[in-house]
Amino acid sequence: MPTSKKLVKIDNIKGNELIFNFSLWISVLIMLTVIVSLNGSWPFAFNFLYMLSVLPAMMLFSYSMNYFSIHYMFHTRQIGKFSLLLILLSAFCAMLVPVLHHLIFFNLFYPRVFEPTPWFNWKTIPQNLILIWTPFFILSIRTFFTYWVKSEQQRLNIKNKQLLAEIQLMKIKLHPHFLFNTLNNLYAMSVIKHADTPGYILKLSEIYRVMLYECNKEYYPLHDELKLIENYIELEKIRYDKRLKLEVIFPDDVPEDILFPPLLLFTFVENAFKHGCRNDVENPFIKIKLSINEKYLNFESENSIPEKAPAKSKTGGIGLENTQKRLELIYRKRHKFTSGISNGQYNVALQIPVLTKNNITEY
């Protein structure tokens, strides 16, 4: 039944297109015939056949330029190529009009009415251009309106997805267990009056300051994201001591003008601890590497996983799923992302374009 409904819908669309195009050309022929007949030199039927003979040139120009307008104006935004094609095709079809007059009108409809006339007359170029541009103008109005409606719908859909992603992001900003465990660890450290206790409290405060005030922005400096990750790792290390094999490689100098979506990399790091090392009692390890060149930012992470990991731990949970949605919304398929289990460990690889104030408007 669903397949039948889909076929009916497709048939309706094709039927509507056929009716529209048939009505368009009948209307154009009648309208142009009425305009030409206003001078009263020739009867309506004569002028109608005159317009009918050049119909192939009008259709060739209208449908070709309609296709080019969709491709070059809406999809690739190459206005220069569209303008060049408009000039070339206008010239070609304007010269095709008198050829069709001779082949169809003079030979088939009224072969003995006129004396032999030249195949082309420069004086007729303006009226020939009007003939071929008129139906294209009508067709283009419909095309532009249709694509404008589609673009508005897509914009609203993207906006709704972004809002949904932001709401979901607020829900998964930081795992509650991290806060509880960190507070317990800090309490234990304070009881024994550990010298590092004030520093760890300051790191926890900085993490939640960023969460509350900075992460509501669409973008913030990349070094803020890295600082957030570093503070988070330092607090997580309290739980593992020397049992955790941890390797973190960040660039020494991160340009301050690089902008970044809040918590994008942080989610992968939190995921490594939450779904991997916290469940791996024996030999937990995490390896995180970040590199930056002129065009791309490359992030890699590896973490151990227990032999009998829960299903959610292997998939990465809702946080990773929402991060993938954010990547699609922000970078629009200009990124590369892979994740999965290999050789008993969970791997993440991400490559995204470097965003700065100069190129962020492109995204």
N, C-alpha and C positions, 0 to 999 in steps of 0.2 A: 504493500500500500504506500509506504513513503516514497518508493521509486516512482510509482505512478503519479503521485502528486508533483514530484519534481519534474517529470516529463511534461505534465500539463502546464506547469509554470513556465518552462522553457519554451513550449509551443506558443503560449500566450505572448511572451516577449517577442518571439520571432514574428508572430502575427501582427502585433502592434507596430513593430518596425516596418513591416511590409505596407501596412495601411498608411503610416506616416509618410514613407517615401513616395508612395503612389499619389497621395494627396498633395505632397509638396510639388511634384513635377506638373501635375495637372493645374495647380494654382499658379505656378510660375509661368506656364505656357499661356494661360488665359490672361494673367496680369500683363505680361509683356505684349501680348497681341492687342489688348485693349489700349495700351499706351501708344503702340505704333499706329493703331487705327485712328487715333484722334485727329491726325492730319486729313483724313478722308480721301486720300489718294487711291487706296485700294480697299476692297471689301474685307470683312473680318476673316472669311475662310481663306482668302489669299495670304493674309498676314499670319494666320495660324499655321498654315503649311510652311511658311517661311521660317517661323520659329521652330517648328517640329524638325525641320531639316538640320538645324544646328544643335539639336538636343544632345547628340553624342558628345560634342565639345563641351557643353555646359556640365554634363554629368561627369565627364573625365576630370575637368578642373575641380568641380565641387567635392567629389569623393576623394580625389587625390590630396587636395589641400586640407580637407577635413581630417584625413589620416595623419598628414604631416603636422597639423596643428595639435592633435592629441599627443603625438610622439614628442615633438620638439618644444611645444609650449607648456604642456602639463607634466610630462614625465622627465625629460632631460633638461628643460629650460634653456634650450639652445636657440635663442631668438635670431641670431645671425644666420644660422643655417635655414631657419624657417623663412626669413626675409629673402634670402637668395633663391630658394625654391619657389617662392611666390612670384618673383620677377621672371624667372625662367619659364615656369609653367604658364604664366599669364601671356608671355610673348608667344609661346608655342600654340596655345589654344586660340589666341587672337588671330594667328595666321591660319589655324585649322578651320575657322569659321567660313571664310570665302571658298576654301576647298570643298567643304560640305555643301555650300550653296551650289556649286557647279555640279558636283557628283549627284546630289539628291534633288534639290529644288529645281534647278534648270533642266536636268535630264529626265526626272521622273514626273514631277508635278506640272510644270509649265515649260515644256521644251521649246515651244515656238513663240512664246510671248516676247522674249528679249533677243536682241541682237547679240552676237558674241561679245562678251565683256572680259576684261582682264581678270586673272585668277586672284590677284591681290591688288588692293588700293590702299595706300597709306592713309587716305582721308577717312577710311572706315574703321581705323584702329580704336578710336574712343568709343564708338557705338558697340564694337565687338567686345571690348573690355567690360562695358556695362552689361552685355548679354551674359558673359561668363561669371561676372562677379556677383550679380544679383542673387542667383540661387545659392551660391556659396555663403553669402552674407546671411541668408535666412537659415541655412543649415548650421552655420557656425554659432548663431545665437542659441539654438537648441543644444549644441554640443557643449558650449561654454557653461550654460545653465546646468546641464546634467552633471558635468564634472565639478562644478562649484558645489552642488548639493552633495556629491560623493565626498569631496574633500572636507566639507563641513562635518559630515557624518564621521569620517575618519578622525578628524581633529577632536571631536567630542568623545569618540571611543577611546582615543589615546589619553585624553584628559581624565576620563573616568578610570582608566587603568592605572594612570599615575596616582590618582587620589586613592584608589584601592591599595596600590603598592605602598603608599605612604602610611596609610592606616595600619596595614599589616606590619610595616617596618616598625612602627611605634610599639606594636604588641610584642615584637621579638627583639627589641633593642638589646637586651642583656638577659641572659638566663638567670632566673631568681636564685638558683642553687649557688651561682658564683657569689652573689651578695651574702647569702647566709654563711657559706663556707669561709669567705674572706673575713667577715665579722667575727666568726668563731676563732679563726686563726689570729686575728689582731687582738682579741680578748686574751687568748692564751699567751701571746707575746707580751701583752701589757702586764699580766700577772707576774711573769718572771722578769719584768722590766727590761725587755730586750731593747738594745740600743737602736735598732732599725725601726721600731714601732712608729715613731712620728713620721718617718719618711714614707712608710707604707700607707699610713692614714692619708697623707697628702696625695699619694698616687690614686687612692680610691676616690678621694674628693675631686681630683682632676678628671677622672673618668666620668663621674656623674655630672660634673660641670659641662663637659663636652656633650654628653647625652642630652642634657636639658636645654642647653642654649645654642650649641653649634649645629646639632644634627637636624634642626628644623630648616636649615638652609638647603637650597638645591645643590649647591656646591660649596666646598670650603678648601683651604690649602691642603695639599697632599701631606705636608709635614705634620699637620694636626692629626691626620689619620694615622700616620706612623707613630707619633707620640702616644696616641691613644692605645695602639697595639702594644707598644713597649711597656706602658704602665700596666696593661692587662696581663701581659706575660710575666712581669715581675711579681704580681700578686698571685698568679697561678703557681709560680715556682715554689712558693712557700709550702704548698701542699705536698710537693713531690720531693723536695730536697735534691739529693744526688741521684735518686732513682730514675728521674726523667732525663733522657738524653735529648737535649735541646740545642738546635743550631738555627740561628737567625742571622741572615745576611741582608742588610739594608745598605743602600748607597751612603757614602760618607756625607756628600753634599747634595741635598735635594733642592732644586730651584724653587724659590718662593712663589713664582708666578704660576706654577702648575696647580690647577684646580682639580677637585676630585669629589665624586658623590659620597656623602657621609656614610660610614659603616660598611662600604662595599667590600673592602679587604678584611675589615674587622670580622665580618661574618664568617669568612673562611677560617680565620684563626680561632675564633670561638668554637666553630664547628669541630676543629681538630682536637681541642681539649674536651669538648662536651660529649662528642660521639666516639672518640677514639681513646685517648689516654685515660680518661676517668674510668673507663671500663676495662682497660688493659692493666691488670694487676702486676703482671710479671715484668716485662721489659718495655715500658712505654717510651716512645720517641716521637719527636716532631722536628721537621726540617722546613724552614720557611726561607724563601729567597725572593728578592725583589731587585729588578734591574730596569734602568730607564735609558732610552736613547732619544734622539731628536723627534722620532715619530711615535714610538710605542712604549708602553709600560708593560713589562712582563712579570707575572707573579706565579710562583710555584710553591706548593706545599705538599708535604708528605707526612702522614701520621700512622702510627701503629693502630691496629684494630684487634680486638679479642677474637679468638677462634669461634666462639659462640656469641656473636654480636646480635643484638635485637635488630629487627628489620629497619626501624627508624635510624639506628646508628649507621647502617650500611648505606642508606639512601641520603643521609645528611640532614633529614628533617625539613620542616617547613621553612626554616631560615634560609637554607641553600636554595630551595625552590623559589622563594620570593626574590632572592638575589639574582637568579637567572632571569626572572621577569624584568627586574630593574635593568639588567644589562641590555635586554632586547629593547626596552623603552628608551633608554638613554642613547645607546650607541647604534641602534638600528642596523644590525647585522654587519657593523664594521669591526666587530670584535671576534675573537676566537676563544672558545671556552670548552674544556674537556674535564671530566671528573669520573672517577670510578675506582674500583678495587683491582689491584694488580700485585701479585707476589705477596699477598698477605698484608697489604697496606693500602690506605686510601690516598689517592693522588688527585690534586687539582692543578690545572694549568690554565692561565688566563693571559690573554694579550689584548690590550685596549689602546686606542689612540690617546696620545697625550693631549690634554685639554689645557688651554691657557685663555687669558682674557681676549687674545687676538682671534682664536678660532672657535671659541665656545658657541658662537652664534650659529655655527654649522650643524650643531647637534640639538 
